[in-house]
Amino acid sequence: MTVTRRQLLKTSLGVSLAASLPLPLLNAWADESRQASTLPLAIHSQEGPHRLDVEVAETVSQRQRGLMEREHLPEARGMLFRFESEQPAGNAFWMYRTLIPLDIAFINGEGRIVAINTMQPCASDTPRECPAYPAGASYHAALEVNAGYFAERGIQVGDCVSVPALAGFCRPDA
C-alpha cells in the first residue's frame, strides 16, 4: 500500500495535535471509550428488596469522575464504586463538581451496609474547600444514589446489598 501525501499530512497533523493536548484532556478522551458498565443491584431491607440499575466504577479514573457534572440521576439509578481491596474507615468521598445531592452507602466485604451519609453539592471551584464524607468503617464498595433514597425506603446500616451479575455481596436474611 502506498501512502499519499494527503494521508501522510493528515496523519502527521493528527499526531502533532494529539501531542500538543494536555495529558488530562487525552485521558478524558480515553476514558470516554471506557464507560462504566451498568448492572442490576438489589438492596434487601425490612421493607423488601429495592432494585436499582447502577453504573459500576471500577477503574481509578471512573471512580475519580463518579457522578461529577450530572444534572440529574433517574430515581432507580445509581453508581457503585468497587475497590480491589478493603478501604480504610477514614477514606472519604467528596462532592467537588457534583451538582446533585446524593446519599452514599458504604458496603463491607460481606455486602452489608456499614455506613450511610447524605452529601450536598459543593459550589466551590476549589477542591480543598469541599467537605469530605468518610465512611467511619472499612468498606469494599460504595453506592451513590439520589439524596433521600435510603431514608424514603427504610434502608439502613446492616441491610444487605446484592449484585447478581457479580455473584456478589451478601445473601439476604431469610
C-alpha positions in Angstrom: 0.0 0.0 0.0 1.4 3.4 -0.9 0.7 6.4 1.3 -0.4 9.5 -0.5 0.8 12.9 0.5 -2.7 13.8 1.8 -2.8 10.7 4.0 0.7 11.4 5.3 -0.2 15.1 6.0 -3.4 14.1 7.8 -1.6 11.5 9.9 1.2 13.9 10.9 -1.2 16.7 11.8 -3.3 14.3 13.9 -0.2 13.1 15.8 1.1 16.7 16.2 -2.3 17.8 17.5 -2.6 14.9 20.0 0.9 15.6 21.2 0.1 19.2 21.9 -3.0 18.5 24.0 -2.7 18.4 27.8 -2.5 14.9 29.3 -5.7 15.3 31.4 -7.7 16.0 28.2 -6.2 13.0 26.4 -7.0 10.9 29.5 -10.6 12.2 29.4 -10.9 11.2 25.8 -9.5 7.7 26.5 -11.9 7.4 29.5 -14.9 8.1 27.2 -14.2 4.9 25.4 -14.2 3.0 28.8 -17.7 3.9 30.0 -18.8 2.3 33.3 -20.9 -0.8 32.7 -24.4 -0.9 34.1 -25.7 -3.8 36.3 -28.8 -4.5 38.3 -28.4 -4.4 42.1 -30.8 -5.1 45.0 -30.8 -3.7 48.5 -32.6 -6.0 50.9 -34.2 -4.2 53.9 -37.1 -4.7 56.3 -39.4 -3.2 53.6 -38.4 -5.6 50.9 -35.9 -5.6 48.0 -35.2 -2.3 46.3 -33.9 -2.7 42.8 -31.6 -0.3 41.0 -29.6 -0.2 37.8 -26.1 1.0 38.7 -23.1 2.2 36.8 -20.1 0.3 38.0 -17.0 2.5 38.6 -14.1 0.0 38.8 -11.1 1.9 37.4 -9.3 4.7 39.2 -10.4 7.3 36.6 -14.1 6.1 36.7 -14.0 6.4 40.5 -12.5 9.8 40.4 -15.1 11.1 37.9 -18.0 9.4 39.7 -21.3 11.4 39.2 -19.5 14.8 38.6 -21.3 17.3 36.4 -24.5 15.3 36.2 -27.6 17.5 36.4 -30.0 14.6 37.0 -29.9 11.0 38.2 -33.0 8.9 37.4 -34.8 7.6 40.5 -33.9 3.9 40.1 -30.3 4.6 39.1 -27.0 4.9 41.0 -23.3 4.3 40.9 -21.5 1.5 42.5 -17.8 2.1 43.3 -15.9 -1.2 43.6 -12.4 -1.4 45.1 -9.9 -4.2 44.7 -9.1 -4.2 48.4 -10.7 -3.1 51.7 -10.7 0.6 52.1 -9.9 2.2 55.5 -12.6 3.8 57.6 -11.0 7.2 57.1 -11.2 7.1 53.3 -13.7 9.7 52.1 -15.8 10.8 49.2 -16.4 14.4 48.3 -18.7 16.4 46.1 -16.4 18.6 44.1 -18.0 19.4 40.7 -21.1 17.3 41.7 -24.3 19.1 41.0 -26.9 17.0 42.7 -27.3 15.9 46.4 -26.5 12.3 46.9 -26.8 9.5 49.5 -23.8 7.2 49.9 -23.8 3.7 51.5 -20.5 2.1 52.3 -20.6 -1.7 51.9 -18.3 -4.2 53.6 -16.8 -7.3 52.0 -19.9 -9.4 53.1 -22.2 -7.0 51.3 -23.6 -5.3 54.4 -24.1 -1.6 54.6 -21.7 -0.3 57.3 -22.4 3.5 57.0 -24.7 5.9 55.2 -24.1 9.6 54.6 -26.0 12.3 52.7 -23.7 14.6 50.7 -24.6 18.0 49.5 -23.2 19.6 46.3 -20.1 21.8 46.7 -20.3 25.1 44.9 -16.6 25.9 45.3 -14.3 26.0 42.3 -11.5 24.9 44.7 -11.5 21.2 45.6 -9.9 21.7 49.0 -13.0 23.8 50.0 -15.4 20.9 49.5 -16.2 18.8 52.6 -15.2 15.1 52.7 -17.6 12.4 53.8 -15.6 9.5 55.4 -17.2 6.1 55.9 -16.2 5.7 59.5 -15.9 1.9 58.9 -13.8 -0.1 56.5 -15.5 -0.9 53.2 -15.1 -2.7 49.9 -17.7 -0.8 47.8 -19.8 2.4 48.0 -23.2 3.0 46.4 -24.3 6.6 45.5 -28.0 7.3 44.8 -30.2 10.4 44.9 -30.3 12.1 48.4 -33.2 10.8 50.4 -33.4 7.4 48.6 -32.3 5.3 51.6 -34.4 7.1 54.2 -37.6 7.0 52.0 -37.2 3.2 51.7 -36.2 2.4 55.2 -32.7 1.3 54.1 -30.2 1.4 57.0 -26.9 0.2 58.3 -26.8 -3.7 58.4 -29.0 -4.1 55.3 -27.8 -6.4 52.5 -26.7 -5.4 49.0 -26.6 -8.0 46.3 -25.3 -7.7 42.7 -26.4 -10.9 41.0 -24.3 -10.4 37.9 -21.2 -10.3 40.1 -22.4 -13.2 42.1 -21.8 -10.8 44.8 -22.1 -9.4 48.1 -24.5 -10.9 50.5 -27.5 -13.1 50.7 -30.5 -11.5 52.2 -31.6 -12.9 55.5 -34.4 -15.4 55.2 
